[in-house]
Structure formats: structure tokens, C-alpha cells
Amino acid sequence: DGFHEAIGDFIALSITPDYLVQIGLLDKGQVPSADKDIGLLLRQAMDKVAFLPFGLLVDKWRWGVFSGQIPANGYQAGWD
């Protein structure tokens, strides 16, 4: 189920300011210096790291549903 997430992340992370300059969507003067990357990189890392426990919980629940360990009448209780 996470395949589409990986593709989306791949595309989003491949669009760099240098690439936008190369295709003419951004002027070279508008590209921030490399020392401005730290905040952006930290934010991207925190978005991904914070999602990991939730993603694991959802996948464990989904695995339980598909394997039959969590019956249809126990979907809500499967989150416990």
C-alpha cells in the first residue's frame, strides 16, 4: 500500500531548486544558499519520522484484517 507514497516522495524530493532553474521556472537569483537547506531538511525528516509509528500501527491493523485475525465485527477493537 505504501508504493504510491514512495513514488510521490521520489518525485517530490527530485524537484530541487537547481532543477527548477534548469527548466526555467525559477531565476538563479531566487535560489536560497545551501545554508538555508538545514531547516527544510529537518522538517522533511521530522515529517517522515513522526509518521513511522502511525504507519506501522495502520499496517499491523490492516494485516490483521486481511489475515482474518481481526473479524469484521471487531474492527474497532482491533485498534486496541
FIVEX-43366 format. One record per residue (C-alpha): residue number from 1; x, y, z. Coordinates in pm, whole numbers, plus 50000, padded with zeros to 5 digits. Last residue first. Layout:
BEGIN
<r><num>NUM</num><east>X</east><north>Y</north><up>Z</up></r>
...
// end
This chain:
BEGIN
<r><num>80</num><east>49348</east><north>49847</north><up>52095</up></r>
<r><num>79</num><east>49294</east><north>49926</north><up>51727</up></r>
<r><num>78</num><east>49149</east><north>49580</north><up>51661</up></r>
<r><num>77</num><east>48857</east><north>49664</north><up>51891</up></r>
<r><num>76</num><east>48718</east><north>49891</north><up>51624</up></r>
<r><num>75</num><east>48746</east><north>49628</north><up>51352</up></r>
<r><num>74</num><east>48600</east><north>49354</north><up>51573</up></r>
<r><num>73</num><east>48272</east><north>49281</north><up>51393</up></r>
<r><num>72</num><east>48458</east><north>49225</north><up>51066</up></r>
<r><num>71</num><east>48695</east><north>48976</north><up>51229</up></r>
<r><num>70</num><east>49054</east><north>49069</north><up>51322</up></r>
<r><num>69</num><east>49285</east><north>48769</north><up>51285</up></r>
<r><num>68</num><east>49142</east><north>48712</north><up>50936</up></r>
<r><num>67</num><east>49472</east><north>48768</north><up>50754</up></r>
<r><num>66</num><east>49334</east><north>49072</north><up>50573</up></r>
<r><num>65</num><east>49205</east><north>49235</north><up>50890</up></r>
<r><num>64</num><east>49519</east><north>49163</north><up>51095</up></r>
<r><num>63</num><east>49741</east><north>49290</north><up>50814</up></r>
<r><num>62</num><east>49535</east><north>49611</north><up>50801</up></r>
<r><num>61</num><east>49576</east><north>49659</north><up>51177</up></r>
<r><num>60</num><east>49952</east><north>49599</north><up>51154</up></r>
<r><num>59</num><east>49971</east><north>49837</north><up>50856</up></r>
<r><num>58</num><east>49783</east><north>50110</north><up>51043</up></r>
<r><num>57</num><east>50004</east><north>50077</north><up>51351</up></r>
<r><num>56</num><east>50323</east><north>50082</north><up>51143</up></r>
<r><num>55</num><east>50212</east><north>50394</north><up>50958</up></r>
<r><num>54</num><east>50132</east><north>50564</north><up>51288</up></r>
<r><num>53</num><east>50473</east><north>50477</north><up>51431</up></r>
<r><num>52</num><east>50654</east><north>50596</north><up>51113</up></r>
<r><num>51</num><east>50466</east><north>50924</north><up>51058</up></r>
<r><num>50</num><east>50674</east><north>51126</north><up>51305</up></r>
<r><num>49</num><east>50994</east><north>51014</north><up>51135</up></r>
<r><num>48</num><east>50873</east><north>51119</north><up>50788</up></r>
<r><num>47</num><east>50751</east><north>51465</north><up>50884</up></r>
<r><num>46</num><east>51054</east><north>51511</north><up>51110</up></r>
<r><num>45</num><east>51291</east><north>51433</north><up>50824</up></r>
<r><num>44</num><east>51119</east><north>51676</north><up>50588</up></r>
<r><num>43</num><east>51127</east><north>51949</north><up>50853</up></r>
<r><num>42</num><east>51494</east><north>51889</north><up>50925</up></r>
<r><num>41</num><east>51578</east><north>51900</north><up>50554</up></r>
<r><num>40</num><east>51395</east><north>52229</north><up>50509</up></r>
<r><num>39</num><east>51558</east><north>52385</north><up>50813</up></r>
<r><num>38</num><east>51906</east><north>52268</north><up>50713</up></r>
<r><num>37</num><east>51874</east><north>52379</north><up>50349</up></r>
<r><num>36</num><east>51922</east><north>52751</north><up>50421</up></r>
<r><num>35</num><east>52299</east><north>52704</north><up>50448</up></r>
<r><num>34</num><east>52298</east><north>52586</north><up>50085</up></r>
<r><num>33</num><east>52204</east><north>52932</north><up>49957</up></r>
<r><num>32</num><east>51848</east><north>53009</north><up>49850</up></r>
<r><num>31</num><east>51764</east><north>53001</north><up>49478</up></r>
<r><num>30</num><east>51585</east><north>53321</north><up>49378</up></r>
<r><num>29</num><east>51888</east><north>53469</north><up>49198</up></r>
<r><num>28</num><east>51906</east><north>53166</north><up>48965</up></r>
<r><num>27</num><east>51556</east><north>53250</north><up>48843</up></r>
<r><num>26</num><east>51291</east><north>52980</north><up>48882</up></r>
<r><num>25</num><east>51058</east><north>52803</north><up>48640</up></r>
<r><num>24</num><east>51311</east><north>52791</north><up>48356</up></r>
<r><num>23</num><east>51365</east><north>52415</north><up>48328</up></r>
<r><num>22</num><east>51720</east><north>52437</north><up>48467</up></r>
<r><num>21</num><east>51621</east><north>52685</north><up>48737</up></r>
<r><num>20</num><east>51353</east><north>52444</north><up>48862</up></r>
<r><num>19</num><east>51611</east><north>52164</north><up>48857</up></r>
<r><num>18</num><east>51853</east><north>52373</north><up>49063</up></r>
<r><num>17</num><east>51572</east><north>52446</north><up>49312</up></r>
<r><num>16</num><east>51519</east><north>52072</north><up>49354</up></r>
<r><num>15</num><east>51232</east><north>51859</north><up>49231</up></r>
<r><num>14</num><east>51365</east><north>51509</north><up>49298</up></r>
<r><num>13</num><east>51227</east><north>51504</north><up>49653</up></r>
<r><num>12</num><east>50868</east><north>51549</north><up>49535</up></r>
<r><num>11</num><east>50900</east><north>51283</north><up>49265</up></r>
<r><num>10</num><east>51054</east><north>51024</north><up>49497</up></r>
<r><num>9</num><east>50807</east><north>51108</north><up>49774</up></r>
<r><num>8</num><east>50515</east><north>51052</north><up>49537</up></r>
<r><num>7</num><east>50660</east><north>50722</north><up>49416</up></r>
<r><num>6</num><east>50721</east><north>50605</north><up>49773</up></r>
<r><num>5</num><east>50370</east><north>50702</north><up>49879</up></r>
<r><num>4</num><east>50225</east><north>50513</north><up>49581</up></r>
<r><num>3</num><east>50415</east><north>50204</north><up>49692</up></r>
<r><num>2</num><east>50293</east><north>50234</north><up>50052</up></r>
<r><num>1</num><east>50000</east><north>50000</north><up>50000</up></r>
// end
